[in-house]
Amino acid sequence: MQTRLLLVLLLLCALVACKKRSGGSDKPSVKPTVPYDSLINMVANINATRWTTDSVKGYRIIYAHDSARYGIQITGTQYAGDSTSTMTLYITDYKGKDTYNVSPPENTATLYQNGKRYFADTGKIIITADSPSYIGGAFFFIIDSLNVTDGE
């Protein structure tokens, strides 16, 4: 009986210790002006409707044949009820703070929304902040009939 009671108490302590804290993460943010990682996002206006992500991931892609050259990919995802939309920005030959023209296949902007994939033919990705743990800036482009503006 005592063993069972001890086991129940240990299990209860483990569950309480694993409980998620309300609010943001207690880890430092990769964005200097944001106190918690969970608050980093991408925002834009798509045909004048505000679009905000629930998650953002960034990747550095190093080329096998030239380790001094690399690209970056930034992907933001929005979950809205049963609908998911994703925006991906890709810069092939990333050089840091600069203005990159959207010009497929080198630099691309793609939106996946309502089961459809949209590719931008023209636009800009403007990198204004660059550190080992954070990239910031702005973007805008036109994808088919969708006008994406005021992106951050």
Buried (B, 14 or more C-beta within 10 A) or exposed (E): EEEEEEEEEEEEEEEEEEEEEEEBEEEEBBBEEBBBBBEBBBEBBBEEEEBEBEBBEBEEEEEEEEEEEBBBBBBBBBEEEEEBBBBBBBBBEBEEEEEBEBEBEEBBBBBBBEEEEBBBEEBBBBBEEBEEEBBBBBBBBBBEEBBBBBBE
